[in-house]
């Protein structure tokens, strides 16, 4: 977390915000429930983060045309610009975190980490939605 925040301090984007922005950009119209499931986060936490990003002008929320109880979330042009500036910094933070490992160790680490997450997903307060 410290490496990410140091690399990305100028943009004032947290890892959770980055995750939300990434998903919303790739899935325009996604709802808060789907975001929470995708990221394995508590729904109320996601709602608060989405509201903050909306107030910053990087996301917009509208009432879904299919389900009036759902808010559809989309990224704004300001959000796209933020992501373009931020992407290299986020990638640099990831590289810095993993640079102490060899290429083979990084692959092994990511494989083991994925296995831990998958195998323990059912015990989470906010299980990650696993695509079947």
FENDA-V403002 format. One record per residue. OMEGA is omega as a letter, one per 30 degrees, with the letter a starting at -180 (* if undefined). NEAR is the number of other ideal C-beta (glycine too) atoms within 8 Angstrom. D_CENTER is the distance of its C-alpha to the mean C-alpha in Angstrom with 2 decimals. Layout:
omega = {OMEGA,OMEGA}
near = {NEAR,NEAR}
d_center = {D_CENTER,D_CENTER}
This chain:
omega = {a,l,l,a,l,a,a,a,a,a,a,l,l,l,l,l,l,l,l,l,a,a,a,l,a,a,a,a,l,l,a,l,l,l,a,l,a,a,a,a,l,a,a,l,l,l,l,a,l,l,l,l,l,l,l,l,a,l,l,a,l,l,a,l,a,a,a,l,a,l,l,a,l,l,l,l,l,l,l,l,l,a,l,l,a,a,a,l,l,l,l,l,l,l,a,a,a,a,l,l,l,l,l,l,l,l,l,l,a,l,l,l,l,l,l,a,a,a,a,a,a,a,a,l,l,a,l,l,l,l,a,*}
near = {5,5,9,11,9,8,11,13,7,5,9,4,9,7,7,10,11,12,9,15,16,9,12,15,11,5,8,8,8,11,11,11,8,10,16,14,11,10,12,10,10,8,10,6,10,14,9,8,12,14,8,9,13,11,6,8,7,11,15,8,8,7,7,12,4,4,5,5,4,10,9,13,13,10,12,10,5,9,15,10,8,12,12,7,9,12,8,7,12,12,8,9,13,8,8,9,8,9,6,3,8,5,6,6,8,10,8,8,10,8,8,8,8,8,8,8,9,8,6,8,11,5,4,9,3,10,8,11,7,6,3,2}
d_center = {13.75,16.92,16.71,13.25,14.56,17.87,16.77,14.54,16.74,18.29,15.27,14.43,10.64,9.17,6.63,5.04,5.79,4.71,0.98,3.66,5.99,5.61,6.14,8.60,10.27,10.97,11.94,13.79,15.19,12.67,13.39,11.99,13.40,11.77,8.21,9.46,11.09,8.52,6.34,9.82,9.80,12.85,13.32,14.97,12.29,9.82,12.96,13.70,10.52,10.87,14.53,14.18,12.24,14.97,17.65,16.57,17.13,13.90,13.22,16.13,16.86,19.90,21.75,21.38,24.62,24.55,23.84,24.83,23.07,19.60,17.74,16.36,13.52,13.73,12.95,16.12,18.04,17.28,13.50,14.35,16.60,14.18,11.79,15.05,16.20,13.11,12.48,15.64,14.94,11.65,13.70,16.62,14.97,14.09,17.67,19.19,17.75,19.11,22.23,24.43,24.26,26.20,24.71,26.04,24.73,21.15,21.43,23.02,20.51,17.52,19.78,20.76,17.33,16.32,19.63,19.19,15.95,17.64,20.91,19.78,17.24,20.07,20.61,17.25,17.32,14.29,14.69,12.14,13.53,15.33,16.66,20.40}
